[in-house]
Amino acid sequence: MIERGENKEYLPIEGLAAFNKVTAELLFGADNPVIKQQRLATVQGLSGTGSLRLAGAFIERYFPGAKVLISSPTWGNHKNIFNDSRVPWSEYRYYDPKTVGLDFEGMIADIKAAPEGSFVLLHGCAHNPTGIDPTPEQWEKIADVIQEKNHIPFFDVAYQGFASGSLDTDAASVRLFAARGLELLVAQSYSKNLGLYAERIGAINVVCASSDAATRVKSQLKRIARPMYSNPPIHGARIVANVVGDPALFNEWKAEMEMMAGRIKGVRQKLYDNLTATDKSGKDWSFILKQIGMFSFTGLNKAQTENMTNKWHVYMTKDGRISLAGLSLAKCEYLSDAIIDSYHNVS
Ligand SMILES: Cc1ncc(COP(=O)(O)O)c(C=O)c1O
């Protein structure tokens, strides 16, 4: 537990030790061999974005020419981050507009076809923007191909606990890969799950083959961070360390996350119920229920999203994504009417 008033000076380059300890434990579980065997290099970063950027600089410096494979579509900032890091990237198929689901065959084929030793960027849970996550069986198959091709998994975990309501469930994908003994990278963010948006709190974790390698990787990450921003912020790091380190606060946080995730699931259900009750066309709307997290891909195309805005005054991104976190139960019926009209009356 960090005491108030303690350490008003700069943090070390790698960040607050108590934060780095709990962030690794939240991600992997305290008993995970990667932690017990000290095979993990954890460095506090400037939230999710800054941690991804640090990893980008690390890849550019130590894996020259290696490619990062990014899902199509993905969070808008991924491409900017790797462009600015001077790391080449290409896309793998992810979203299938026909099913408003995962293009699993396409994803596997593209990961297989990539040059051996590529970094495969995966959203640990609650894929942004689609809300579509692989099933546990699909994660196993993704891990198989990555292993076969000697690729390096690179997870972006921006919604741990916010997707299912459970920190452990949302880290299952990362833990599955770690259990295979793979070397991997994980960028974490506390913007959403602890509401620390403006504090810029996150971490980059690199799982290595040995504790010796982890020590060296950590040292190199620090060499990159020092001229980039010198050291990370302390206030939010203390918030995370104190919340996780105090059993009463930790339980309160977990209960609140469960409530938030539960509310979003309730909104999904209500939207689905309204869509199926009103739409008589026989269209299958179950993709809404299969998606997870705060975002939902509605399957609406650009012209249809324009109808949503111009006729119904529903403002959404042109790729068809809506944020369920901003939707109340009372507005589900109106939204469902707008979606049905846009689907059937605009092509
Ligand atoms: C997939 C994904 N990665 C990373 C981030 C990074 O957010 P931040 O830099 O606020 O932690 C976000 C935020 O929206 C995100 O959706």
The ligand as an SDF file (V2000), in Angstrom:
LIG
                    3D

 16 16  0  0  0  0  0  0  0  0999 V2000
   -8.0700   -1.0990  -28.6260 C   0  0  0  0  0  0  0  0  0  0  0  0
   -7.5430    0.0510  -27.8600 C   0  0  0  0  0  0  0  0  0  0  0  0
   -6.2460    0.0630  -27.5430 N   0  0  0  0  0  0  0  0  0  0  0  0
   -5.7100    1.0670  -26.8450 C   0  0  0  0  0  0  0  0  0  0  0  0
   -6.4780    2.1230  -26.4300 C   0  0  0  0  0  0  0  0  0  0  0  0
   -5.7130    3.1580  -25.6710 C   0  0  0  0  0  0  0  0  0  0  0  0
   -6.3210    4.0010  -24.8330 O   0  0  0  0  0  0  0  0  0  0  0  0
   -5.4680    4.8250  -23.7890 P   0  0  0  0  0  0  0  0  0  0  0  0
   -4.2740    5.3620  -24.4590 O   0  0  0  0  0  0  0  0  0  0  0  0
   -6.4060    5.8750  -23.3040 O   0  0  0  0  0  0  0  0  0  0  0  0
   -5.1160    3.8740  -22.6980 O   0  0  0  0  0  0  0  0  0  0  0  0
   -7.8440    2.1710  -26.7530 C   0  0  0  0  0  0  0  0  0  0  0  0
   -8.6930    3.3040  -26.3880 C   0  0  0  0  0  0  0  0  0  0  0  0
   -9.7370    3.5530  -26.9000 O   0  0  0  0  0  0  0  0  0  0  0  0
   -8.3870    1.0890  -27.4710 C   0  0  0  0  0  0  0  0  0  0  0  0
   -9.6690    1.0360  -27.8050 O   0  0  0  0  0  0  0  0  0  0  0  0
  1  2  1  0
  2  3  1  0
  2 15  2  0
  3  4  2  0
  4  5  1  0
  5  6  1  0
  5 12  2  0
  6  7  1  0
  7  8  1  0
  8  9  2  0
  8 10  1  0
  8 11  1  0
 12 13  1  0
 12 15  1  0
 13 14  2  0
 15 16  1  0
M  END
$$$$
